[in-house]
């Protein structure tokens, strides 16, 4: 994690923390600052949610080592693969609305896709969600392209000939390509641009007023810069990791307060929604990989079950 800007959210229900615990802020500050020094992290933001309250939200360090602009709780970071949680939720909403089935075939939903072998026709929406589609990962994101055209996602995917790294359903293979395809599924089924649909369905209702999958919409005052290590010196990277081609897998730009509000909203949905069984199914491990649900990465912390997602691209790391 050296020399990256970090966004970190901790969903805490077992650490015995209380909002009125006056010593917690000081303890958290000391722990964070010690780790920033050890790992040479220029800037970091952390939030902790307990129940329906944000009990800690704070920025540390700088958003840019050249300007010394400070990180605050409202500083916006490239969250990378944390984006996938919102893409997965968009798919599950379409399932709830009976506009899509998890067992629908990808090529039937989007007939315009090209592929080399007929086995691609067996890929289902469920397999894309839990990374068992057999599709490979993306190794070159071409961030420097910075495409902002509204049809960039469709153009990218329809011009790509899909190839398999393994047979659909046979094994777990993490695939950003699979999630970009899920974003195109959202566009195909709803008739709306992916970023607009996600903002309408989840970002705005959750109160995420400073967040957007479309980077040009992020206010300049909240922006941060990607960093890297050059020799022994931390420097600002020239390219912010953004292109509309990879919005569904990677381009949610957000801060710890907004993501905490979404986290609270989603937990309430798990408890109160008429469709809570569908949402809870996202947190059940797939037989092919015990630590992967439908969009959510699963595991344990101190013997307690956890669900969330890790994200990492050039210059940034995130963990929810």
Secondary structure, DSSP 8 states (H G I E B T S, - for coil): -TT-EEEEEEE-SSS---TT-HHHHHHHHHHHHHHHHHHT-SEEEEEEEETTEEEEEEEEEEEETTTTEE--TT-BEE-BTTHHHHHHHHHHHHHHTTS--TTSBHHHH-TT-EESSGGGGG-BHHHHHTT-S-B---S---GGG----TTHHHHHHHTSEE-BSS-TTTS----HHHHHHHHHHHHHHHSS-HHHHHIIIIIHHHT-TT-BSSGGGS-GGGB---EEEETTEEEE-S--S--GGGHHHHB-EE-HHHHHHHHHHHHHHHHH-TTHHHHHGGGS-BTTBTTB-SS-EEEEETTEEEEE-EEEETTEEEE-
